[in-house]
Amino acid sequence: MVFVPYVPTPYPVVRAMLKLANVGPNDVVYDLGCGDGRILVVAVKEFNAKKAVGIEIDHAKYKLALSRIKEENIEDRVEIIHGDFFNTFIGDATVVTLFLLTSVNEMLKPKLERELQDGTRIVSHEFRIPGWRPEKVVEVRDDSGLLHTLYLYIKGQHL
């Protein structure tokens, strides 16, 4: 199992990630390591994604995300999977969001290449996917004025 420290993505960054991926009503958004579920909530409520799926290995965060989805009354469009994203099939995603370390992104690369369809948009917050060329790089400030870098990759166009 790989350890990634939990740092919630600030809401302005969440919105910028989903905007960068051009999320809309035909999209299935996967958040790998979904924490409290905030990306999933914003994806379906503000960007009208068809479906959002979060994968979370930490039991407490999984329970937190589940209760959040219930609270928001969006259980019909959001699924939270308690498990390891390395062992969970993600092939129906049209958008994948990541806030993982560069080393984890590198370990994840073969899975993304194997399971995702060409044209799938992958947005990574702060950390590059080594060996892939981003389609676009965007900087966004959060409410505290901190600068965040977002990388957009498109499966099939990264080499």
Summary of the structure (lengths in Angstrom):
residues: 159
radius of gyration: 14.2
end to end distance: 28.2
largest distance: 41.7
contacts: 521
relative contact order: 0.19
helix: 30%
strand: 25%
